[in-house]
Amino acid sequence: MDIRRATSEDSHLLSSLCVDVQSLHAANHPDLFIMPQSDDFAASFFDGLFANPQFTIFIAEENKKALGYIACQVIERPQNPFTFEVKALLVDQISVRPNARTKGVGAALIQQAEHLAKELNIQRVQLDSWAFNTGAHEFFEKQGFEKYNFRFWKFI
């Protein structure tokens, strides 16, 4: 398997790679997430990410066939009266095609994010996941991630 840095020419490919995860989100929260209607539904979104220097995207491939991607964002927050300065690498998105799951693709993408963090002298990689996505939670914990925050909502 090869992992390469995505370029602006990959926007349509990235859009097609995120259809599965977006569909899962839309099925579980149809009031919040939009169900994709085509493989290129998010191509312009990815065009915008490539214009943002804080984002880096990697694509995992095997025999020139895309298996998944990871989109990472450097986040920085200055110290304030309540918290120290924060600099972290946020895994904003990760998606692996269903037929490539449990074959090391996701783990390789996480390792690539960790490598990027080290290159940038960032000591923390973080991510978030929706409560319904328990399979992803198990995967993230196997990769060494720890739960550290809980979010709540109430509809009225």
C-alpha positions in Angstrom: 0.0 0.0 0.0 1.2 3.5 -0.8 0.2 6.7 0.9 0.6 9.9 -0.9 -0.1 13.6 -0.3 -3.3 14.6 -2.1 -3.3 17.5 -4.5 -6.0 19.8 -5.8 -6.4 17.4 -8.7 -7.8 14.9 -6.2 -10.9 16.8 -5.2 -13.4 14.5 -7.1 -11.6 11.4 -5.9 -11.7 12.6 -2.3 -15.4 13.4 -2.6 -16.1 9.8 -3.9 -14.0 8.4 -1.0 -16.1 10.2 1.6 -19.5 9.1 0.3 -19.6 6.0 2.6 -18.9 7.9 5.8 -21.2 10.8 4.8 -24.0 8.4 4.1 -23.5 6.8 7.5 -23.7 10.2 9.2 -26.8 11.1 7.1 -28.5 7.8 7.9 -28.0 8.4 11.6 -28.7 12.1 11.8 -30.8 13.0 8.8 -31.8 16.3 10.5 -28.1 17.3 10.5 -26.2 15.6 7.7 -27.0 15.8 4.0 -27.2 12.5 2.1 -24.8 12.5 -0.8 -26.5 12.4 -4.2 -23.5 11.8 -6.3 -19.8 10.9 -6.0 -18.8 14.5 -6.6 -21.1 16.0 -4.0 -18.1 17.4 -2.0 -15.6 18.2 -4.7 -15.8 22.0 -4.2 -15.5 21.5 -0.5 -12.2 19.7 -1.0 -11.1 22.5 -3.5 -11.5 24.9 -0.5 -9.4 22.7 1.8 -6.5 22.7 -0.7 -6.5 26.5 -0.5 -6.1 26.4 3.3 -2.4 25.9 4.4 -3.5 24.5 7.7 -4.9 21.3 6.0 -3.0 18.3 4.7 -4.7 15.4 3.1 -3.3 11.9 2.4 -4.7 9.2 0.1 -4.0 5.5 0.6 -3.7 3.5 -2.6 -3.0 0.0 -3.7 -2.2 -0.7 -7.4 -3.2 2.9 -8.2 -6.7 2.3 -6.6 -7.7 4.7 -3.9 -8.7 2.9 -0.6 -9.2 5.8 1.8 -8.0 9.2 2.9 -7.3 11.3 6.0 -7.6 15.1 6.2 -5.6 16.7 8.9 -5.8 20.3 10.2 -3.3 22.1 12.4 -5.2 23.9 15.2 -3.7 26.5 17.4 -5.2 28.4 20.3 -3.3 30.9 22.4 -3.1 30.7 26.1 -5.9 32.4 28.0 -6.8 32.8 31.6 -8.3 29.2 31.6 -6.1 27.1 29.5 -2.5 26.9 28.2 -1.7 27.3 24.6 -2.9 24.5 22.4 -1.3 23.2 19.2 -2.5 20.0 17.9 -3.1 18.1 14.7 -6.8 17.4 14.2 -7.9 14.5 12.2 -10.8 16.3 10.6 -11.9 13.4 8.4 -10.9 9.8 7.8 -12.6 7.4 5.5 -11.8 3.9 4.2 -13.8 2.1 1.6 -15.9 -0.7 3.1 -14.1 -3.4 1.2 -10.7 -2.1 2.4 -11.6 -2.0 6.1 -9.8 -4.3 8.6 -6.8 -4.5 6.2 -4.5 -1.9 7.8 -5.5 1.0 5.6 -7.0 3.1 8.5 -4.0 2.3 10.7 -1.6 3.4 8.0 -3.5 6.7 7.5 -3.4 7.4 11.3 0.4 6.6 11.2 0.8 9.1 8.4 -1.0 11.7 10.5 1.3 11.0 13.4 4.3 11.3 11.1 3.0 14.7 9.9 2.6 15.8 13.5 6.1 14.9 14.3 7.4 16.8 11.2 5.5 19.8 12.4 6.8 19.4 16.0 3.2 18.8 17.3 2.9 16.4 20.2 -0.9 15.8 20.1 -3.1 14.2 17.4 -6.8 14.5 18.2 -10.1 13.7 16.6 -13.8 13.4 17.3 -16.5 10.9 16.4 -20.2 10.7 16.7 -21.7 8.6 19.4 -23.4 6.2 16.9 -20.1 5.3 15.2 -19.0 2.7 17.7 -17.0 0.8 15.1 -14.9 3.9 14.6 -14.5 4.3 18.4 -13.1 0.8 18.7 -10.7 1.5 15.8 -9.5 4.7 17.3 -8.9 3.1 20.7 -6.9 0.3 19.0 -4.8 3.1 17.5 -4.0 4.4 21.0 -6.5 7.3 21.2 -8.1 8.0 24.5 -11.6 9.6 25.2 -11.1 12.9 26.8 -14.3 15.0 26.3 -18.0 14.5 26.1 -20.5 16.7 24.3 -24.3 16.9 25.1 -27.3 18.3 23.4 -31.0 18.7 24.1 -33.7 19.5 21.7 -36.5 21.7 22.9 
